[in-house]
Amino acid sequence: MLDFHSASGEERLQAYRNVHDVWGRNLSMDAHLHRRLASPTHNRARWFVGCLDTRVVVSLACYDLEFYLLGGRAAGIAIGSVHTRPEYRRRGYARSLLSWVEEKERGRGARLSALYTDIDPGYYVQLGYLACPAWRGQLDPRTVTNSEPGSASLSPVSLIGESAAVAALYDIEHSRYPIAIARDTDYWEYLSRKDVDDTHYFLQHIDGERLGYVRLRPDRHGVDMADWALGNPSDEFLGCLLDSVIHLARGRGLTSVGGWLPNTPAVRDRFALQARTAETPMLKSLDHRRKLGPDVIEAAQHFRWVDHV
């Protein structure tokens, strides 16, 4: 019979070895383990396992999160790295472990659970999760000739040195949505350690006013917008931010600008959007008295890549 419990240090290592077949990134086992052990994201998680005797056969990561929810705040969790060893699949072990963790976290006060699935969302729908809209946009900035940012431009910024100003812009925008991830001081400190090659910019008006910020993640040929926020999240200001990023990328000779982008007019005017078939956000209410309405599910398209676990 499976024994579900919080992972010991050795059991966590077993779980890391187990997931190499799915998330190994073509690394050797030693390199894979080193990357996981050094990862700010994986170190932030609480790991849970299901064992047969002393062998870890199923595991997952659980991250504490707080959400903006319908004008208030709600404690919650994010689930990641759900994995069952191949020889033990199709026995319901992952489903049972996830249910066990959800019940445990409900007892600690969690009201929401979020995850990002790379498999058929239908699997998690059976477990009570709701699939949310998820879009990705991509373009070659060299083909864009009408994206001059006008009266605003991007100014480099240190996330550590200006974390309070960046956090204030984030809160102004995201507290308006029916749902968003609420970021406290510790969470911003974690983001400053995550993906240290990312670069950060204020969107700054010529009069010096900071209109927003953006975090750009380098890839092989360009940049992805991993995070951003605007003090005025209107289509006009979002268009200004997008044009500024495109202008910056074109000036550097990059061939790609993209990212998780919401399906709004400003985005559609510039990017060809495609529904994401991986990293699809899903939400579940852990409060039996509250269901998540269509407005909440729709608003999840504003989740940012940097929050992905």
N, C-alpha and C positions, 0 to 999 in steps of 0.2 A: 504494500500500500504506500502511496506517495506521502512523504512528509514535507509539508510546506512550512517554511520559516525564513527569517532574515538570514542572508548569506554571511558565513564567516569569511575571513580573508582568503582562506584556501578555496572555499566554495565559489567565491567571486572569481578567482583565477580559473577554476574549472569552467565557469560560465563563459569567461572570455575565450578560453580555448574552444569551447563548443561553437561559438558564433563565428569562428574564423571561416567556416564554409560559406557563410552568407555575407559577412561584412569585413572580410579579410583584405579587400582592396589589392589583391594580388601580392600582398606582403608575405614574407616568411612568417612562421608562427612566432619566432622571437621578436621580430619587428612589430608584428600585430600586437603582441602582449605589451611591448614597450609603449606603443602609441596609446593603447587603452589605459594603461596605468598612469600615463602622463596627461591624459585628456582632462581639461577642466570640466567638460560636460559629464563624462562618466564618473569623475570623482565627486560630482555634486549629487549623484543619485544614491538612493537607498536600494540595494539589490536584494531580490527575493528569489528563492529557489525551491524546486520540488525535487526531492531525492528519493531514490530507491537504494536502500542500505546507505552507503556513503557516496554514491555516484549522483552527480547533478545531471538530471535528464531534462529539466525545463527551468527556464529562468526569465526574469524581466527586471527592468530598471524602473524605479518610481521616483519622480521629482516633485518636490513641494512647489506649488504655484499659488498665486493669488490672482483672481480675475476681477476686472470691472464687469459687473453684471447688472444691466437694466437700472443704471443710476446708482448702484451701491457697489459693495465688494463682497466677494465670496471666496472662501478657502477652497483649494482644489489640488489636483495632482495632474501630472502628465506621465504617460506610460511609454516606455521605449524598449527597444531591444528584446521583444518577445521572441523566444526561441526554444524549440524542442529538438533534441538530438534526433537525427533522421530515423534511427531504428525504433523510436518510440512515438512517431507521429501517428495521427489519425486515431488516437486513443482518448482525446479530449483533455490531455494534460494541460495544455496552455490555457484552454478555456477555464479549467478548474483553478489554476493558479491565479489567473486574472480575477476571477470572481472572489477568491479568497483575499487577495490584496485589496480589492475594492471595498469589501466588507470591513477589513481592518482599517482602511483609511476613512471610511464613513464614520467609524467609531472615534476617530481622531478629529472629526469635524469637517472633513472634506465634503463639499457639495457638488463638485464638478470633476469629471475626468476628461482629459484630452489625450489624443494620440495622433500620430501621423503614420498612415499605413502605406506600405509598398506592395501589399498583396490586394486581392479583390476585397473592396470594402464590405461586400456582402458577408464576409466572415464575421466582422465586428458588428454589423447590423443585427445579426442573430443574437449578439450579446448585449443589445440595447443601445449601441452607439448610432449616432446619426451622421451621415456623410455631409460635409460642408462644401460649398463652392471653392474651387482651387484653380487658379490660373497662373500661367507663365507667359511672359512676353519676351521677345528677343528681336533685335534689329542690328544691322550693320551701320554704325554711325557715319561711315563714309558716304552712304547713299542719301543722307539727310542734309538738305541745304537750307532749310527754313527753321532751324531750331535755335536761333540766336536768343540768349536768355534775357536780353533787354536790360531792365534796371536792377537786376540782381545777378550775383555770381557766387561761385563756390569758394569758400575760404578755408584752408586746412585748419584742423583743430585737434587737440589732444583730448581723447575721451576721458582720460584720468583727470587732466587739469580743468576740464569744463564739464564734468559730469553733472553738476547741479543744473547748469543751463540746458544741457541736452535733456536731462530728465524732466525738466519743467515743460519743454516743448512736447515731449512724448506724452506727458500726462494731460496737457491741454487737448491734444488731438484724441487720444485713445479713450479718455474718460467719457467721450461723447458717444462712443459706439455702444450698441446693446451688449456686446461682449468684447473684451480685449484682455490681454495679459497685463496685470498691474506689476510694475517693477519697483521694488524697494531698493534701499541703498546697497544691501548685500548682493542683490541681483545685478545691479549696475556694475559692482566690483567684479562679479563673475564675468559679465560681458566684456569687461576690459581685458580679461585674461584669455578670452576665447578668440581663436583665429587672429593671432597678433599681427598677421600681415595685412589685415583689413586697414583701410584708411577712412578717415572721418572728416566731414566738411560741414560748416555752417552755410546755409543759403542766406546770403547777406545782401540787403538792399544797399544801394549806393549811399544812402544817408546813414548807414551803419547799423540799422535795425536787423536783428537776426530773425528771419522769417521761418527758418526750419533747419533741419540737419539731415545728412544722409551718411550712411556707412556703406562703403564699396568694398566688395570682396573680389580680389583678383582671381581670374581663371586663366586658362592657357592663352586665350586670344583677346581677352577684354576684361570687363568688370560686371558683376552682378550687384544690384541694389539689395543688400542684405537687411537693411533697416533704414527707416527714415520717419520723420514726423514733421508736421507743419503747425505753427501756431494758428493758422487759418486754413483748415483742410478743405478748402474749396477747390473746384476743378481749375480755376484760374491759377491758384498758387501751386497746385500739384503739377499743372502744365509747365509752370516756370521752373520747378525743380527738375522735372524730366528733361526739359530743354537744356538746363544747365549741365546735367550729367552727360547728355548726348554731346553737347558742345565740348566738354572736358575730354571725353573719350576720343572724339574726332581730332582734337588738337594734339593728342598723344599718339595718333596713328593706330588706335585700337580698332579691332574689327567686330567687336561684339559688345552690346549693352543689353542687359536683361535682368530677370529676377522674378520673384513672386510678385505679381501686380494685381490690384483689384480691377474688376470689370467696370470701369467708369468711363465717361466720355473722354476725359483728358488722356487716359491711357489708350483707349481704342483709337483716338486720333493719331497716335504715334506708333503703336505696337500692334502687331497681329497676335492676338491672344489665343492660347490653346489651353484646354483643360488639362491639368496635371493628372497623370495616371500613377504617379508615385509621390510620396510625401503628402498624401491627401489628408487634410485635417478631419478629425472626427470628434464628436462631443457626446458625452453621456451625463445626464443628471444623476447624481448619487443621492439626491433628496427625493424620496418617494412622493412627496407632496407637490413637487414642482416639475413640470415638463418644460422643455426648451422649445420656444416658439419659432416660427419661420424667420422672424427678425433677428433672433440670436444666431441661427444657423447661417443666414445670409451674411451677417457681419463678420463671421469667421474668415471670410476671404481677405480681411485686413491683417490677419496674422502675418508676422514677419519671419523671414527665413532664419534670422539670428536666434529666434526662440525655439527652433526645431531641436528635438532631442532624438 
